[in-house]
Amino acid sequence: MEGPVLITGANGFIGRRLTRRLLAEGTEVHALVLPNEPIPIDWEGEVIIHRGDVTQREAILALARGKKKIFHLAAVVSDWGPEALYQQVTVGGTQNVLDAALREGAQVVLASSIIVYGNQLQREKCHEELPYGRAFGPYSRAKQAQEKLARAYFERHGLPVVIIRPANVYGPGCRPWVHELIQAMQDWPVIVGKGDNNAGLVYVDNLADLMVLAAGTPKAIGQIYNAAEDNPTNWKQYTSDLARLAGIRPPRSVPRLGTWPFASAMETAWKWLGLKSRPHLTREALNLITANYDIPIRKARQELGYEPVVSYEEGMGQVGEYFRRLG
């Protein structure tokens, strides 16, 4: 890829794989990482590291100088937390990045999420032109606001922006759909419903491929692309496979009836009690784990030549190898 690039959130699960993907192409990579984060050993001598965060406006403006492309991944990724934090980091941080890119004439590849489809994940074919659905928590509200902001910069200022909407990203080191899901299965070993609903998975390297394709395709500017796989794996299979690799018992099924009121009641109780921990179940999480995902990738295939390379079997094999390395 021509010219130096900046990756915000470079030290996250997706950011690390994207960084490695770009380094393999010989790209000069500048990584924005949080002040106290440990740095991967294999970055030494290869990645130019900048300490800070996306809420530091002047630092972001300075960091963007001379960059041709910015991959913006930094965001609060959780289904529970203070609304103000999501607005400050995910939305406010995005505005800082967009302003910096506008000043430099840089292209922005924005990592959004299929969470913007909201309640429509439950029943709709979620193609890129579908309007936003009902949001159930601060994460989905912030992601919708982030996208609106990016689209406004493209429409009003001509800023070259591409929006990528990843499905449920998994792979070695993934926090939400590997480590946290395993912990949840140990603490509360159930899946809601029969588990025969599509899990909407995308392997992290397939996502990185799509982001690089989008950054290198001029007609992608101003467009939105789903990052998914046409993967038929359902939640029962995925959780069972993950449990087997982690050496724990697979979860049992519980009826969906009553789970929405239960999640709402838990959220209300946690807020009333002022608890900082995450409730055992939130409406945001329930929307994701009960959806029967229909996330078409026809647009990415036709316009970008995207084709998922890593199969589910290969992806889970990599997760298994990761567990073996961890011991």
Contacts in CASP RR format, 6 or more apart in sequence:
PFRMAT RR
TARGET T0000
AUTHOR 0000-0000-0000
METHOD contacts of the structure
MODEL  1
MEGPVLITGANGFIGRRLTRRLLAEGTEVHALVLPNEPIPIDWEGEVIIH
RGDVTQREAILALARGKKKIFHLAAVVSDWGPEALYQQVTVGGTQNVLDA
ALREGAQVVLASSIIVYGNQLQREKCHEELPYGRAFGPYSRAKQAQEKLA
RAYFERHGLPVVIIRPANVYGPGCRPWVHELIQAMQDWPVIVGKGDNNAG
LVYVDNLADLMVLAAGTPKAIGQIYNAAEDNPTNWKQYTSDLARLAGIRP
PRSVPRLGTWPFASAMETAWKWLGLKSRPHLTREALNLITANYDIPIRKA
RQELGYEPVVSYEEGMGQVGEYFRRLG
1 22 0 8 1.000
1 25 0 8 1.000
1 26 0 8 1.000
1 27 0 8 1.000
1 68 0 8 1.000
1 69 0 8 1.000
1 212 0 8 1.000
1 215 0 8 1.000
1 216 0 8 1.000
2 68 0 8 1.000
3 27 0 8 1.000
3 28 0 8 1.000
3 67 0 8 1.000
3 68 0 8 1.000
3 69 0 8 1.000
4 27 0 8 1.000
4 28 0 8 1.000
4 29 0 8 1.000
4 30 0 8 1.000
4 48 0 8 1.000
4 66 0 8 1.000
4 67 0 8 1.000
4 68 0 8 1.000
5 22 0 8 1.000
5 27 0 8 1.000
5 28 0 8 1.000
5 29 0 8 1.000
5 30 0 8 1.000
5 67 0 8 1.000
5 68 0 8 1.000
5 69 0 8 1.000
5 70 0 8 1.000
5 71 0 8 1.000
5 215 0 8 1.000
6 30 0 8 1.000
6 31 0 8 1.000
6 32 0 8 1.000
6 63 0 8 1.000
6 64 0 8 1.000
6 67 0 8 1.000
6 69 0 8 1.000
6 70 0 8 1.000
6 71 0 8 1.000
6 106 0 8 1.000
7 15 0 8 1.000
7 18 0 8 1.000
7 19 0 8 1.000
7 22 0 8 1.000
7 29 0 8 1.000
7 30 0 8 1.000
7 31 0 8 1.000
7 32 0 8 1.000
7 70 0 8 1.000
7 71 0 8 1.000
7 73 0 8 1.000
8 32 0 8 1.000
8 54 0 8 1.000
8 70 0 8 1.000
8 71 0 8 1.000
8 72 0 8 1.000
8 73 0 8 1.000
8 74 0 8 1.000
8 97 0 8 1.000
9 15 0 8 1.000
9 31 0 8 1.000
9 32 0 8 1.000
9 33 0 8 1.000
9 73 0 8 1.000
9 74 0 8 1.000
10 16 0 8 1.000
10 18 0 8 1.000
10 19 0 8 1.000
10 29 0 8 1.000
10 31 0 8 1.000
10 32 0 8 1.000
10 33 0 8 1.000
10 47 0 8 1.000
10 73 0 8 1.000
11 31 0 8 1.000
11 33 0 8 1.000
11 34 0 8 1.000
11 37 0 8 1.000
11 39 0 8 1.000
11 40 0 8 1.000
12 73 0 8 1.000
13 169 0 8 1.000
13 171 0 8 1.000
13 173 0 8 1.000
13 174 0 8 1.000
13 175 0 8 1.000
13 204 0 8 1.000
14 73 0 8 1.000
14 111 0 8 1.000
14 166 0 8 1.000
14 169 0 8 1.000
14 204 0 8 1.000
14 207 0 8 1.000
14 208 0 8 1.000
15 71 0 8 1.000
15 73 0 8 1.000
15 208 0 8 1.000
16 40 0 8 1.000
17 204 0 8 1.000
17 205 0 8 1.000
17 207 0 8 1.000
17 208 0 8 1.000
18 71 0 8 1.000
18 73 0 8 1.000
18 208 0 8 1.000
18 211 0 8 1.000
18 212 0 8 1.000
19 29 0 8 1.000
19 31 0 8 1.000
19 43 0 8 1.000
19 47 0 8 1.000
20 42 0 8 1.000
21 205 0 8 1.000
21 208 0 8 1.000
21 209 0 8 1.000
21 212 0 8 1.000
22 29 0 8 1.000
22 212 0 8 1.000
23 29 0 8 1.000
23 46 0 8 1.000
23 47 0 8 1.000
25 212 0 8 1.000
28 48 0 8 1.000
29 46 0 8 1.000
29 47 0 8 1.000
29 48 0 8 1.000
30 47 0 8 1.000
30 48 0 8 1.000
30 49 0 8 1.000
30 50 0 8 1.000
30 63 0 8 1.000
30 67 0 8 1.000
31 43 0 8 1.000
31 47 0 8 1.000
31 48 0 8 1.000
31 49 0 8 1.000
31 50 0 8 1.000
32 50 0 8 1.000
32 52 0 8 1.000
32 53 0 8 1.000
32 54 0 8 1.000
32 60 0 8 1.000
32 63 0 8 1.000
32 74 0 8 1.000
33 39 0 8 1.000
33 49 0 8 1.000
33 50 0 8 1.000
33 51 0 8 1.000
33 52 0 8 1.000
34 51 0 8 1.000
34 52 0 8 1.000
34 53 0 8 1.000
35 51 0 8 1.000
35 52 0 8 1.000
35 53 0 8 1.000
39 47 0 8 1.000
39 49 0 8 1.000
43 49 0 8 1.000
50 63 0 8 1.000
52 59 0 8 1.000
53 74 0 8 1.000
53 89 0 8 1.000
54 60 0 8 1.000
54 72 0 8 1.000
54 74 0 8 1.000
54 89 0 8 1.000
54 92 0 8 1.000
54 93 0 8 1.000
54 94 0 8 1.000
54 96 0 8 1.000
54 97 0 8 1.000
55 88 0 8 1.000
55 89 0 8 1.000
55 92 0 8 1.000
55 93 0 8 1.000
55 96 0 8 1.000
56 96 0 8 1.000
57 96 0 8 1.000
57 99 0 8 1.000
60 93 0 8 1.000
60 96 0 8 1.000
60 97 0 8 1.000
60 99 0 8 1.000
60 100 0 8 1.000
61 96 0 8 1.000
61 99 0 8 1.000
61 100 0 8 1.000
61 103 0 8 1.000
63 100 0 8 1.000
64 70 0 8 1.000
64 97 0 8 1.000
64 100 0 8 1.000
64 101 0 8 1.000
64 103 0 8 1.000
64 104 0 8 1.000
64 106 0 8 1.000
65 104 0 8 1.000
66 104 0 8 1.000
66 106 0 8 1.000
67 104 0 8 1.000
67 106 0 8 1.000
68 106 0 8 1.000
68 107 0 8 1.000
69 106 0 8 1.000
69 107 0 8 1.000
69 108 0 8 1.000
69 109 0 8 1.000
69 215 0 8 1.000
70 97 0 8 1.000
70 100 0 8 1.000
70 101 0 8 1.000
70 106 0 8 1.000
70 107 0 8 1.000
70 108 0 8 1.000
70 109 0 8 1.000
71 108 0 8 1.000
71 109 0 8 1.000
71 111 0 8 1.000
71 211 0 8 1.000
71 215 0 8 1.000
72 94 0 8 1.000
72 97 0 8 1.000
72 108 0 8 1.000
72 109 0 8 1.000
72 110 0 8 1.000
72 111 0 8 1.000
73 111 0 8 1.000
74 89 0 8 1.000
74 93 0 8 1.000
75 89 0 8 1.000
75 90 0 8 1.000
75 94 0 8 1.000
75 111 0 8 1.000
75 142 0 8 1.000
75 143 0 8 1.000
75 146 0 8 1.000
76 85 0 8 1.000
76 86 0 8 1.000
76 89 0 8 1.000
76 90 0 8 1.000
76 138 0 8 1.000
76 139 0 8 1.000
76 142 0 8 1.000
77 139 0 8 1.000
77 175 0 8 1.000
77 176 0 8 1.000
78 139 0 8 1.000
78 278 0 8 1.000
79 137 0 8 1.000
79 139 0 8 1.000
79 278 0 8 1.000
79 282 0 8 1.000
79 284 0 8 1.000
79 285 0 8 1.000
79 288 0 8 1.000
80 138 0 8 1.000
80 270 0 8 1.000
80 278 0 8 1.000
80 279 0 8 1.000
80 282 0 8 1.000
80 284 0 8 1.000
81 138 0 8 1.000
81 278 0 8 1.000
82 138 0 8 1.000
83 138 0 8 1.000
83 141 0 8 1.000
85 138 0 8 1.000
86 138 0 8 1.000
86 139 0 8 1.000
86 141 0 8 1.000
86 142 0 8 1.000
87 142 0 8 1.000
87 145 0 8 1.000
90 142 0 8 1.000
90 143 0 8 1.000
90 145 0 8 1.000
90 146 0 8 1.000
91 142 0 8 1.000
91 145 0 8 1.000
91 146 0 8 1.000
91 149 0 8 1.000
94 110 0 8 1.000
94 146 0 8 1.000
94 149 0 8 1.000
94 150 0 8 1.000
95 149 0 8 1.000
97 108 0 8 1.000
98 108 0 8 1.000
98 149 0 8 1.000
98 150 0 8 1.000
98 153 0 8 1.000
98 159 0 8 1.000
98 161 0 8 1.000
100 106 0 8 1.000
101 107 0 8 1.000
101 108 0 8 1.000
101 159 0 8 1.000
102 153 0 8 1.000
102 157 0 8 1.000
102 159 0 8 1.000
105 159 0 8 1.000
105 160 0 8 1.000
106 160 0 8 1.000
107 160 0 8 1.000
107 161 0 8 1.000
107 162 0 8 1.000
107 215 0 8 1.000
107 221 0 8 1.000
108 150 0 8 1.000
108 159 0 8 1.000
108 160 0 8 1.000
108 161 0 8 1.000
108 162 0 8 1.000
109 161 0 8 1.000
109 162 0 8 1.000
109 164 0 8 1.000
109 211 0 8 1.000
109 214 0 8 1.000
109 215 0 8 1.000
110 146 0 8 1.000
110 147 0 8 1.000
110 150 0 8 1.000
110 161 0 8 1.000
110 162 0 8 1.000
110 163 0 8 1.000
110 164 0 8 1.000
111 164 0 8 1.000
111 166 0 8 1.000
111 211 0 8 1.000
112 143 0 8 1.000
112 146 0 8 1.000
112 147 0 8 1.000
112 163 0 8 1.000
112 164 0 8 1.000
112 165 0 8 1.000
112 166 0 8 1.000
112 224 0 8 1.000
113 139 0 8 1.000
113 140 0 8 1.000
113 143 0 8 1.000
113 165 0 8 1.000
113 166 0 8 1.000
114 121 0 8 1.000
114 126 0 8 1.000
114 165 0 8 1.000
114 166 0 8 1.000
114 167 0 8 1.000
114 168 0 8 1.000
114 226 0 8 1.000
114 228 0 8 1.000
114 293 0 8 1.000
114 295 0 8 1.000
115 135 0 8 1.000
115 139 0 8 1.000
115 140 0 8 1.000
115 143 0 8 1.000
115 284 0 8 1.000
115 288 0 8 1.000
116 132 0 8 1.000
116 133 0 8 1.000
116 140 0 8 1.000
116 143 0 8 1.000
116 144 0 8 1.000
116 147 0 8 1.000
116 165 0 8 1.000
117 124 0 8 1.000
117 126 0 8 1.000
117 130 0 8 1.000
117 132 0 8 1.000
117 133 0 8 1.000
118 132 0 8 1.000
118 133 0 8 1.000
118 134 0 8 1.000
118 135 0 8 1.000
118 136 0 8 1.000
118 140 0 8 1.000
118 287 0 8 1.000
119 133 0 8 1.000
119 134 0 8 1.000
119 136 0 8 1.000
119 287 0 8 1.000
120 126 0 8 1.000
120 130 0 8 1.000
120 133 0 8 1.000
120 134 0 8 1.000
121 287 0 8 1.000
121 288 0 8 1.000
121 291 0 8 1.000
121 293 0 8 1.000
122 287 0 8 1.000
122 290 0 8 1.000
122 291 0 8 1.000
122 292 0 8 1.000
124 130 0 8 1.000
124 294 0 8 1.000
125 294 0 8 1.000
125 296 0 8 1.000
126 226 0 8 1.000
126 293 0 8 1.000
126 294 0 8 1.000
126 295 0 8 1.000
126 296 0 8 1.000
127 226 0 8 1.000
127 296 0 8 1.000
127 298 0 8 1.000
127 299 0 8 1.000
128 165 0 8 1.000
128 223 0 8 1.000
128 224 0 8 1.000
128 225 0 8 1.000
128 226 0 8 1.000
128 299 0 8 1.000
132 144 0 8 1.000
135 141 0 8 1.000
135 144 0 8 1.000
136 282 0 8 1.000
136 283 0 8 1.000
136 284 0 8 1.000
136 286 0 8 1.000
136 287 0 8 1.000
137 282 0 8 1.000
137 283 0 8 1.000
137 284 0 8 1.000
139 284 0 8 1.000
140 284 0 8 1.000
147 163 0 8 1.000
147 224 0 8 1.000
150 161 0 8 1.000
150 163 0 8 1.000
151 161 0 8 1.000
151 163 0 8 1.000
151 222 0 8 1.000
153 159 0 8 1.000
153 161 0 8 1.000
154 160 0 8 1.000
154 161 0 8 1.000
154 221 0 8 1.000
154 222 0 8 1.000
160 221 0 8 1.000
160 222 0 8 1.000
161 221 0 8 1.000
161 222 0 8 1.000
162 214 0 8 1.000
162 215 0 8 1.000
162 220 0 8 1.000
162 221 0 8 1.000
162 222 0 8 1.000
162 223 0 8 1.000
162 224 0 8 1.000
162 225 0 8 1.000
163 222 0 8 1.000
163 223 0 8 1.000
163 224 0 8 1.000
163 225 0 8 1.000
164 207 0 8 1.000
164 210 0 8 1.000
164 211 0 8 1.000
164 214 0 8 1.000
164 224 0 8 1.000
164 225 0 8 1.000
164 227 0 8 1.000
165 224 0 8 1.000
165 225 0 8 1.000
165 226 0 8 1.000
165 227 0 8 1.000
166 202 0 8 1.000
166 207 0 8 1.000
166 227 0 8 1.000
166 228 0 8 1.000
167 200 0 8 1.000
167 201 0 8 1.000
167 202 0 8 1.000
167 226 0 8 1.000
167 227 0 8 1.000
167 228 0 8 1.000
167 229 0 8 1.000
167 293 0 8 1.000
167 295 0 8 1.000
168 176 0 8 1.000
168 177 0 8 1.000
168 199 0 8 1.000
168 200 0 8 1.000
168 201 0 8 1.000
168 202 0 8 1.000
168 288 0 8 1.000
168 293 0 8 1.000
169 176 0 8 1.000
169 177 0 8 1.000
169 201 0 8 1.000
169 202 0 8 1.000
169 203 0 8 1.000
169 204 0 8 1.000
169 207 0 8 1.000
170 177 0 8 1.000
170 178 0 8 1.000
170 201 0 8 1.000
170 202 0 8 1.000
170 203 0 8 1.000
170 204 0 8 1.000
170 238 0 8 1.000
170 315 0 8 1.000
170 319 0 8 1.000
171 177 0 8 1.000
171 178 0 8 1.000
171 203 0 8 1.000
171 204 0 8 1.000
171 315 0 8 1.000
171 318 0 8 1.000
171 319 0 8 1.000
171 322 0 8 1.000
172 178 0 8 1.000
172 318 0 8 1.000
172 319 0 8 1.000
172 320 0 8 1.000
172 321 0 8 1.000
172 322 0 8 1.000
173 179 0 8 1.000
173 322 0 8 1.000
174 204 0 8 1.000
177 201 0 8 1.000
178 242 0 8 1.000
178 319 0 8 1.000
181 239 0 8 1.000
181 242 0 8 1.000
182 242 0 8 1.000
182 243 0 8 1.000
182 246 0 8 1.000
182 248 0 8 1.000
185 239 0 8 1.000
185 242 0 8 1.000
185 243 0 8 1.000
185 246 0 8 1.000
185 248 0 8 1.000
185 250 0 8 1.000
185 251 0 8 1.000
186 248 0 8 1.000
187 280 0 8 1.000
188 280 0 8 1.000
188 281 0 8 1.000
189 248 0 8 1.000
189 249 0 8 1.000
189 250 0 8 1.000
189 251 0 8 1.000
189 252 0 8 1.000
190 251 0 8 1.000
190 252 0 8 1.000
190 253 0 8 1.000
190 254 0 8 1.000
191 235 0 8 1.000
191 236 0 8 1.000
191 239 0 8 1.000
191 251 0 8 1.000
191 252 0 8 1.000
191 253 0 8 1.000
191 254 0 8 1.000
191 289 0 8 1.000
192 253 0 8 1.000
192 254 0 8 1.000
192 256 0 8 1.000
192 259 0 8 1.000
192 286 0 8 1.000
192 289 0 8 1.000
192 290 0 8 1.000
193 253 0 8 1.000
193 254 0 8 1.000
193 255 0 8 1.000
193 256 0 8 1.000
193 290 0 8 1.000
194 236 0 8 1.000
194 253 0 8 1.000
195 234 0 8 1.000
195 235 0 8 1.000
195 236 0 8 1.000
195 253 0 8 1.000
196 234 0 8 1.000
196 235 0 8 1.000
196 236 0 8 1.000
197 234 0 8 1.000
197 235 0 8 1.000
197 290 0 8 1.000
197 291 0 8 1.000
197 292 0 8 1.000
197 293 0 8 1.000
198 231 0 8 1.000
198 232 0 8 1.000
198 233 0 8 1.000
198 234 0 8 1.000
198 291 0 8 1.000
198 292 0 8 1.000
198 293 0 8 1.000
198 294 0 8 1.000
199 231 0 8 1.000
199 233 0 8 1.000
199 234 0 8 1.000
199 235 0 8 1.000
199 237 0 8 1.000
199 238 0 8 1.000
199 293 0 8 1.000
200 228 0 8 1.000
200 229 0 8 1.000
200 231 0 8 1.000
200 233 0 8 1.000
200 291 0 8 1.000
200 293 0 8 1.000
200 295 0 8 1.000
201 229 0 8 1.000
201 231 0 8 1.000
201 233 0 8 1.000
201 238 0 8 1.000
201 312 0 8 1.000
202 227 0 8 1.000
202 228 0 8 1.000
202 229 0 8 1.000
202 231 0 8 1.000
202 308 0 8 1.000
203 229 0 8 1.000
203 308 0 8 1.000
203 310 0 8 1.000
203 312 0 8 1.000
203 314 0 8 1.000
203 315 0 8 1.000
205 309 0 8 1.000
205 310 0 8 1.000
206 227 0 8 1.000
206 229 0 8 1.000
206 308 0 8 1.000
206 309 0 8 1.000
206 310 0 8 1.000
207 227 0 8 1.000
209 306 0 8 1.000
209 308 0 8 1.000
209 309 0 8 1.000
210 225 0 8 1.000
210 227 0 8 1.000
210 300 0 8 1.000
210 304 0 8 1.000
210 306 0 8 1.000
211 227 0 8 1.000
213 220 0 8 1.000
213 300 0 8 1.000
213 304 0 8 1.000
213 305 0 8 1.000
213 306 0 8 1.000
214 220 0 8 1.000
214 223 0 8 1.000
214 225 0 8 1.000
214 304 0 8 1.000
217 303 0 8 1.000
217 304 0 8 1.000
219 303 0 8 1.000
220 303 0 8 1.000
220 304 0 8 1.000
223 299 0 8 1.000
223 303 0 8 1.000
225 297 0 8 1.000
225 299 0 8 1.000
225 300 0 8 1.000
225 303 0 8 1.000
225 304 0 8 1.000
225 306 0 8 1.000
226 295 0 8 1.000
226 296 0 8 1.000
226 297 0 8 1.000
226 299 0 8 1.000
226 300 0 8 1.000
227 297 0 8 1.000
227 300 0 8 1.000
228 293 0 8 1.000
228 295 0 8 1.000
228 296 0 8 1.000
228 297 0 8 1.000
229 297 0 8 1.000
229 308 0 8 1.000
229 312 0 8 1.000
230 297 0 8 1.000
230 308 0 8 1.000
231 308 0 8 1.000
231 312 0 8 1.000
233 312 0 8 1.000
235 289 0 8 1.000
236 253 0 8 1.000
239 250 0 8 1.000
239 251 0 8 1.000
240 250 0 8 1.000
240 251 0 8 1.000
241 316 0 8 1.000
242 316 0 8 1.000
242 319 0 8 1.000
243 249 0 8 1.000
243 250 0 8 1.000
243 251 0 8 1.000
244 250 0 8 1.000
245 316 0 8 1.000
245 319 0 8 1.000
245 320 0 8 1.000
245 323 0 8 1.000
246 323 0 8 1.000
256 290 0 8 1.000
259 281 0 8 1.000
259 286 0 8 1.000
259 290 0 8 1.000
260 283 0 8 1.000
260 286 0 8 1.000
262 281 0 8 1.000
263 279 0 8 1.000
263 281 0 8 1.000
263 282 0 8 1.000
263 283 0 8 1.000
263 285 0 8 1.000
263 286 0 8 1.000
264 283 0 8 1.000
266 279 0 8 1.000
266 280 0 8 1.000
266 281 0 8 1.000
266 282 0 8 1.000
267 279 0 8 1.000
267 282 0 8 1.000
267 283 0 8 1.000
269 279 0 8 1.000
270 277 0 8 1.000
270 279 0 8 1.000
297 306 0 8 1.000
297 308 0 8 1.000
300 306 0 8 1.000
301 307 0 8 1.000
310 318 0 8 1.000
END
